[in-house]
Amino acid sequence: MKKSFFNLLLLMITSVPASSQEDLIVNIDGRETISLNGTWNYIIDPYETGFYNYRYKERDENDPEAYWNRPVVKKKTDRVEHGYQAPYTLQVPGDWNSQRDVFKYYEGSVWYQREFDTQDLAENERAYLYFGAVNYEAHVYLNGKKLGSHKGGFTPFNFHIPKKILKSENNFLVVKVDNKRHAQEIPTLNTDWWNFGGITRDVKLVVVPETFISQYELHLSQDQNIQQAKEKESFELEGRIQLNRAAKQSEVRVEIPELKLTKSFPITGDELSFNFEVKNLDLWSPDNPKLYDIVFSLNGNQINDKIGFRKIETSGKDILLNGENIFLRGISIHEEIAQDKRRAYSREDAEQLFGYVQDLNANMVRLAHYPHNENMTKVADSLGILVWSEIPVYWTIDFESEKVLDKAKQQLKEMVIRDRNKVSVIIWSVGNETPVSPTRNQFMKSLIDQAKVLDDTRLVSAALEVGYNEEGINHIDDPLGEYTDIVSVNEYLGWYGGLPDAAQSAQWEVAYNKPLFFSETGAGAKAGYHAEKENRWSEEYQEWFYKEQIAMMKRMPENYSGMSPWILTDFRSPRRNHPVYQEGWNRKGLIGNEGNKKKAFYILQNYYNELENQ
Ligand code: GCB
């Protein structure tokens, strides 16, 4: 792929931290895998007894009391103080909080265990253990040996399994999962969502050739003028292939069967960049969510994917999709199925959430506040819904710390690598409502720089805050706006300050000639509670709020390019403790926790219908 000099320079300046894992394997569903989902045993271990001995030293690998070792009782006098068996079981994938009462508020260590059989690996094969996500810290052991550890609750990772460790039968797999919050982690101690713990996404055993394509990218070249390309019906695609290790004189192929196109490239190292022309390309858009079957292969070993092609860019105050102005009719989403009080993880969950999004007539979602599971971006690709994807750099993380910055960069990198072939993703967000200071500005800017180095085909933003002054003018002037491609702000006029009609006299001043996006606005209401509109928590208050907000949006400066109100459905939050109206729920959903649409849903839906028909 062609990288500009500027990007190369940035690459040198913004070093990407090394993680303890091997390079991430992308498109896991396009590979030969064995699912390790299902019923796992668990031990709940708040004192981390399985990890530390009584002197609080990490246990030796062979310590029989280490919980990664199989508990063996040979004779009746043997003392064994741990074990894995029913009824102590949890479903994987899934958060632990929603599965058993004992876990509802639990924050600490839990050991997961299961056994599995597999066939012997051939001479030229390698195996990996892949985790879609584990919240927050995972230590993975197979047959008593540590494969590795990973931090970060919302991104995938994988570990190579050395051949001598993997057996054909009764493999003893143990994962220590710890979801304790820490000041030096991302997110930090304080958030407004439930800290769902556990192995929350798929677990797979992946079998690949000794040398294989671990990562790839294929997209429209960002440098070409899209209007001219459309007129000429000739587009330039560019891509990159990453192998797990250097190959000896091999051949990489990229095929797009529908376009009758096959390209072969020789490869000798572990990386290859290429570009080529295609004719008659049907561009992806919300109106035409066209995906092409793509086959990547190395020496005949194939990976299948479905990839769409589109160009996203900004021009002055406009967002352009395939060269045309687009308004983002968005909605924010947490990764939850409210009816079950649990994390969402499956394709069916994604379809349920996107079903609501389509009912609303939205064309965009903000996946807040962390990378959601891959089914979300896959379904978005297939439905033609644009996506904002974010890392949990949220509120007051430790901006002073280089180590914390490295952790943020690692999560950003994992998010981008997993989803950079997802055509629906148009915006990488590097954080939410972080408080302005020189150190924070520098921290956030280096994340923006890194996002651009990892992927120069998308927009980068962050949800910022509004500055107010005495004259009642709302200022959008966070210094970070200088570096983001679109200026996004969260705004709660009429909920956290004043009443909804305060919006009528609100004035706005925007310091940047860039697209302006309202990444949040919203008010709480308990579904089914009806009263005069002045009553907080009534559906009528929330409806009033949305009416006033929309009227105000219509008066926004002309760089107003979209919104993603807060939020699609009610969601769990330990911060929300009103005994009648909240009971542990953030009630700003347009849909209640039992799936009922509140009155405000229809107000926003009407506005989006109007905008679509303009
Ligand atoms: C915000 C945050 C979001 C909260 C929301 C609220 O500004 O970005 O995470 O949940 O407000 O409901 O207060």
Boltz pocket constraint, residues with backbone or C-beta under 6 A from the ligand:
constraints:
  - pocket:
      binder: B
      contacts: [[A, 192], [A, 369], [A, 432], [A, 433], [A, 490], [A, 520], [A, 566], [A, 586], [A, 588]]
      max_distance: 6.0
